[in-house]
Amino acid sequence: MKLPPGHVPGLVSQHKATAYGGFGQKMLEKMGWAKGQGLGKEKDGMKEAIEVKKKEDTLGVGADAPTWKL
């Protein structure tokens, strides 16, 4: 696996992902999409990428907080 420039083993990476420039953008551009346009046939769909957030807790996916006690 290729590590990013400035990577220090044992430290959590501080690299912040961007919403543009990846595989998905290249694929959409091949189909005629341009940055700033909406998605869909009429180009009136989503215009912004979905933000990804890292899950830091041990709860299940979709759980807000435990409502039960042991």
PLY file of the C-alpha trace (Angstrom):
ply
format ascii 1.0
element vertex 70
property float x
property float y
property float z
element edge 69
property int vertex1
property int vertex2
end_header
0.00 0.00 0.00
1.35 3.41 -0.95
1.37 5.86 1.95
0.71 9.60 1.50
3.63 12.05 1.62
4.57 13.04 5.18
3.04 9.91 6.73
4.46 9.09 10.16
3.91 5.48 11.30
1.77 5.23 14.43
0.14 8.63 14.04
-3.40 9.10 12.77
-3.35 10.71 9.35
-4.40 14.36 9.28
-5.17 14.19 5.54
-8.63 15.57 4.86
-10.49 14.02 1.96
-12.07 16.31 -0.60
-15.45 15.80 -2.20
-14.07 16.21 -5.71
-11.37 14.69 -7.85
-11.86 10.98 -7.28
-13.02 8.02 -9.31
-16.69 9.07 -9.14
-16.01 12.52 -10.55
-13.99 11.11 -13.45
-16.75 8.61 -14.22
-19.43 11.34 -14.20
-17.34 13.63 -16.41
-17.06 10.85 -19.00
-20.87 10.83 -19.08
-21.08 14.60 -19.69
-21.36 15.97 -16.16
-19.47 19.16 -15.17
-18.65 20.47 -11.70
-21.53 22.58 -10.38
-24.23 20.82 -12.41
-26.98 18.80 -10.79
-27.34 15.08 -11.32
-30.01 13.40 -13.44
-31.56 13.71 -16.88
-32.75 17.29 -16.30
-29.60 18.20 -14.30
-31.79 19.29 -11.38
-30.63 16.71 -8.83
-27.94 16.83 -6.13
-25.20 19.39 -6.71
-23.05 18.73 -3.64
-21.24 15.53 -2.69
-22.38 13.62 0.39
-20.07 14.30 3.33
-18.54 11.20 4.86
-18.04 11.10 8.62
-15.87 8.55 10.42
-17.72 6.54 13.06
-15.74 6.82 16.31
-18.01 5.00 18.80
-18.81 1.33 19.39
-22.56 1.60 18.78
-24.18 -0.10 15.81
-24.68 1.72 12.53
-27.70 4.01 12.80
-27.83 3.96 16.62
-27.95 7.34 18.36
-27.24 6.36 21.95
-27.92 3.36 24.14
-31.38 3.59 25.70
-30.90 0.56 27.95
-28.84 0.02 31.07
-27.10 -3.09 32.32
0 1
1 2
2 3
3 4
4 5
5 6
6 7
7 8
8 9
9 10
10 11
11 12
12 13
13 14
14 15
15 16
16 17
17 18
18 19
19 20
20 21
21 22
22 23
23 24
24 25
25 26
26 27
27 28
28 29
29 30
30 31
31 32
32 33
33 34
34 35
35 36
36 37
37 38
38 39
39 40
40 41
41 42
42 43
43 44
44 45
45 46
46 47
47 48
48 49
49 50
50 51
51 52
52 53
53 54
54 55
55 56
56 57
57 58
58 59
59 60
60 61
61 62
62 63
63 64
64 65
65 66
66 67
67 68
68 69
